[in-house]
Amino acid sequence: MYRHASKRSTFSKCQLIQLKCQCRHSDQATTNPLLKRQIYNKNHQTFSSDASSKKWTEPLGYDSGIVVYHSITKQKVPLILRQEKMAQWYACGPTVYDSPHIGHASTYVRLDIIRRILASFFNIDTTLVMNITDVDDKIIQKSIETGQPIEKVAKKYEAEFFADMAKLSVTSPNIVTRVCDYIPQIVNFIKKMEEKGLGYKTDDGSVYFDVKKYGKYGQFALQKDMQDESNTSVKRNSQDFAMWKGSKPNEPWWPSPWGQGRPGWHVECSAMASDIFGANFDVHSGGEDLMFPHHENELAQSCAFHGNDQWANYWLHTGHLYVAGQSDKMSKSLKNVISVSDFLDRYTSNHFRMLCLLTNYKK
């Protein structure tokens, strides 16, 4: 039997406010003389990859005695936590436009295994925040196809997702955030980017992040992945990405300083994680398909927002799930998926967890 990483699955509003204050001021703990454990700093160093712009600085804090593979350095590094026996963890959650399949589930089961190991073997509790993308191009398209309101579509598939995760014995996140609940924070985030000169409005009412002006882009991506894709865009540079999308007919919208519109995909996680954890936290995770461009864009705008070079101290990415005999990953677009419910009609959740344990979580 696995021990749950946290005794509570949710926080009250009062506890959430208290958590935000603790996260944002936890730097003060590193200078508190009353702390019983010695702060780990004797081997404080910077790791660099081949490109001079790609670097990671080992954080100050508490030595967990664990080494983890870091997606930026491409090597194992010491896991140094900001707070003793506590990991602040943000996990990219699902875009809720369809039923979950076991390719999705493999990411959350693998990360749940890591979370349980931290709790059971290292006595490290986790504050896990997971987002739900409840407004997105795919959700809008599903709403059009089914004739159902976008809110109903999102709620339906979010409920399916959490029901399937419960069937697979995945520990619940402590905090769940939804894009539609965070519009004011997202708007304020974009306004600050504009004030810093890193956001610009286009004629269609959208606001883009200026990658070239930022100048530190490319922490995850290889050079070949960042080649110009189009010369026919309203963007200044082809790598620039939308933080705010101007409204189109039959799409949901919210008022903003730039007119009616909705958040871009990448900005949602930056705004929500920053609202909970502040300028720096321990772990950010997701599937390897999110590494570029999603996490690349998240990292760029978050570091620009906070004025630092290291927003999340550690990045964990899980590998894809493949169907035997096929070279392509399990994907709805390829119509080679197995739903969680279909899998559990023939096998148990422990069978699936064992399947995830047979390979390294990165592969």
C-alpha positions, 0 to 999 in steps of 0.5 A: 500500500502506498502512503499518500503524499498529503493527508489533505486533497484541497486547501481552504481559501484561508490556507491558500492565502497562508501558503502563498505568503509562506512560498513567497517569503520562504527565502527568509528561512535560509537566514533564520538562525533557529533552523535546526538543519544546516543549509546546504551551500558548500557545493553551490555551483552553476551547470551549463549546457553546450549553448552559453545561454543555457544554464542552471544554478544550484539553489540554496536550501536543504539537501534532500540526498537525492539526485534528479535528471534536469531537462535543461542541463541534460544531466543529474543534479542534486535536489535542493529544496527551498524548505525542509522536507517540503517540495513546491511542485507545479504540474501541467494538467490536461486540456479538457476537451475529450476523454483521457487515454492511457497515454495521458494517464502514463504521465500522471501515474509516473509523476505520482510514483515519484511523489509517493517515493518522495513521501514514503522513502524520504519523508518529503511532503509535496504541495502539488498544484495542477492546472486545468486548461478549460478554455482553448482552441480544441475545447471551442471546437468541441463545443461547436461540434457538440452544440454544447456550451464551452463550460459544459464541455470543460466540466464534463471532461474535467470530471472524467479526468479526475474520475479516471485518475482516482481509478488509477490511484493517482494522489489528488493535487493539493490545489487545482487551478482553472484558467477561467478563474484566473483571468484577472491575474493573467491580465495583470501578468500580461500588463506587466510584460507590456510595461517591461517592453516585452509585450506588444499589441497587434491589429487583431487585439492580440498581445505577443511576447517579444522573444528577440527583445527578451534575449534569453530564449532557448533553454529547452529547445534545440536550434533546429526546433526554433527555426522560423515557421512563417513569414506571413504573421502579424508577429514581429518575429516568428518565435513570438507567442500570444499571451492574449488572443483577440476575440473571434466570432463564436468564441468566449471572451473577457474584457481587457485593456486590449479589447475583448479576448482570451488568454493564450495557452502558455501564459496561463501556467505562468500566471497561476504558478506565480500567483501560488508560489511566487518568483521561485519554486522547486519543481515543474513537470509535464510530458516531454511534448510540453518541453517545447514550445509550452515550457520554453515559453512559460520559462521565458515570460515567467523569468521576464515577469519576475526579473530572474533567471531561474523560475522553477529550480527543477524541470521533470518531463515524462516520456511518451507511451507507444503502442506495440509495433508502432513508431508513433506515440499514442495520440488522438490525432493518430486514432491509436489511443486506448481509453482509461476506461477500456484499459480498466475493463481488462486490467487493473490499476496496479497492472498499469502502474507496473507497466509505468514502472518497467521503464525510466519515467523519462522514456 
